[in-house]
Amino acid sequence: MKTLLAHHEIAGPAHELPSRLAARIEDLRTDTLGTLVKSLFESYIEIEGAERAMGGDDRSSTQAVAIRFRASLQMSEDQREEAKSALKELVILRNDLVHHLVDRFDLWSDKGCIAAIDHLEASYARIDGHFAELRQWARSVGEASALSASFMQSAAFEDLVFNGIAPDGTVDWPSAGIVRILRAAGAALATDGWVRLDDAIGAGSVSGMRNRRRPSTAARAGPMCLTRHECSSSSIESTPQGARSVGTGSADGPVVRR
């Protein structure tokens, strides 16, 4: 149960995740079974259709890559109450075995020992059933983590993070890598508010971007605003000569014109 609670949710800057996980494991190390069950139903087991909102953004720097992972188990309200009652009974059983076994049975007699053995065997069967269920829940968290890790190593994830290209091909232009590079080049190379796009490409080391998957035609038709703050939708222009330049055509910052 401690493993499940430690690993089912984690968030923060990527370079801090190992230390945050270690701290979480340490925090749970001394928790009692009753406390663990309470935490399980507060953070992991949810009622269907009532997903708990993720925590706020706690990135220490806007320049750091932040990751947030969360796995949960959803049940109907009746199923959740049934599972909650069963685990509360497990807590009671544990406390009874630890604190009252010697008081309940006469361990100085054969009859008392036989009765204690029967009770322990029945208790073991109940505990083993709960353990199998918890192990399956933990396995599900592990599988979700593995799927997330696999996606994070894929080209689709790289496109999403560095180019703003979602798996369905849509583009979040303010987050697109080419936009960030051209903004930086425009700020560094601008003369009287203008810089040739060819110069910006050369200075911005955009050559690697040419090898990345291009967005869909529909996405490329979207706004190509490169403002330093917020983009408008009227930033693409064509000329018969095909000249391309980056300039500060408005107070919002540099835009691209074609």
FENFEN-V282966 format. One record per backbone hydrogen bond with DSSP energy under -0.5 kcal/mol. NH is the residue of the N-H (numbers start at 1). CO is the residue of the C=O. If there is no record, write none. Layout:
[[NH & CO] [NH & CO]]
//
This chain:
[[5 & 1] [6 & 2] [7 & 3] [8 & 4] [10 & 69] [12 & 67] [14 & 65] [16 & 13] [17 & 13] [17 & 14] [20 & 16] [21 & 17] [22 & 18] [23 & 19] [24 & 20] [25 & 21] [26 & 22] [27 & 23] [28 & 24] [29 & 25] [30 & 26] [31 & 28] [36 & 32] [37 & 33] [38 & 34] [39 & 35] [40 & 36] [41 & 37] [42 & 38] [43 & 39] [44 & 40] [45 & 40] [46 & 44] [46 & 73] [48 & 75] [50 & 47] [58 & 56] [64 & 61] [66 & 64] [67 & 12] [69 & 10] [71 & 8] [73 & 44] [74 & 72] [75 & 46] [80 & 76] [81 & 77] [82 & 78] [83 & 79] [84 & 80] [85 & 81] [86 & 82] [87 & 83] [88 & 84] [89 & 85] [90 & 86] [91 & 87] [92 & 88] [93 & 89] [94 & 90] [95 & 91] [96 & 92] [97 & 93] [98 & 94] [99 & 95] [100 & 96] [101 & 96] [101 & 97] [104 & 100] [105 & 101] [107 & 105] [109 & 106] [113 & 109] [114 & 110] [115 & 111] [116 & 112] [117 & 113] [118 & 114] [119 & 115] [120 & 116] [121 & 117] [122 & 118] [123 & 119] [124 & 120] [125 & 121] [126 & 122] [127 & 123] [128 & 124] [129 & 125] [130 & 126] [131 & 127] [132 & 128] [133 & 129] [134 & 130] [135 & 131] [136 & 132] [137 & 133] [138 & 134] [139 & 135] [140 & 136] [141 & 137] [142 & 138] [143 & 139] [144 & 140] [145 & 141] [146 & 142] [147 & 143] [148 & 144] [149 & 145] [150 & 146] [151 & 147] [152 & 148] [153 & 149] [153 & 150] [154 & 151] [157 & 151] [158 & 154] [159 & 155] [160 & 156] [161 & 157] [162 & 158] [163 & 158] [163 & 159] [164 & 159] [164 & 160] [165 & 159] [166 & 164] [166 & 170] [169 & 166] [172 & 164] [173 & 171] [175 & 172] [176 & 172] [176 & 173] [180 & 176] [181 & 177] [182 & 178] [183 & 179] [184 & 180] [185 & 181] [186 & 182] [187 & 183] [188 & 184] [189 & 185] [190 & 186] [191 & 194] [194 & 191] [195 & 246] [197 & 244] [200 & 196] [201 & 197] [202 & 198] [203 & 199] [204 & 200] [205 & 202] [206 & 201] [209 & 206] [210 & 206] [210 & 207] [211 & 207] [211 & 208] [212 & 209] [216 & 169] [220 & 216] [221 & 217] [222 & 219] [228 & 252] [229 & 252] [237 & 235] [239 & 258] [242 & 239] [245 & 257] [246 & 195] [247 & 255] [248 & 193] [249 & 247] [250 & 253] [253 & 250] [255 & 247] [257 & 245] [258 & 237]]
//
